[in-house]
Amino acid sequence: MSGEELTEFIPKQVDQLKAEAEHLGISEVFCQGLAVFVRFRLSLTDKTYVMRCLYYENSMHPIAAVCFVNPATLADEGGTNWPDDRSGALKRTNNPPFVCIPGVYEYHYQYHTGAPVLRQHLDLVNVVSDIIGLVSK
């Protein structure tokens, strides 16, 4: 997807996330360039996390690479700011850390290259909801 196509696609994804924010426990959604940031608090730990969903130009499908960043600075500090995950889908000890679920860039393009990209994988609300569900258990 070209940069121009992404500049049309990303705001739609942000609007959809904002519409579902309360339902998903999201306190803030905002965009910086090709990155969408999603701030949420886990009630289990009472800790705030920020998920960065970064889109790449010229990717075959508009699928974001997802990582967790420092909530105060938005800096990617490796696995330091990642929540615990009992499912094993958050590979926070890998270098670099990555999220390994369908709908995330690394899953489809680096670790499961034969996995099909389904329509629901292109919807950032589904991906964010799946990740928040994983870390909320």
Number of C-alpha atoms within 10 A of each C-alpha: 15 12 14 9 12 18 12 10 14 20 15 14 16 19 14 14 25 19 12 14 19 11 10 17 15 22 14 14 18 16 15 9 11 17 18 23 22 23 19 21 16 16 10 9 10 9 10 17 20 25 24 25 22 22 23 18 15 12 14 10 16 24 26 24 20 26 25 28 22 18 17 9 7 13 12 16 14 18 19 13 19 22 20 15 17 11 9 12 15 24 17 21 12 10 9 12 19 23 20 21 18 20 28 26 26 19 20 19 15 10 11 14 11 10 11 11 15 10 8 12 20 18 18 23 21 13 21 20 17 16 19 19 12 17 17 16 11
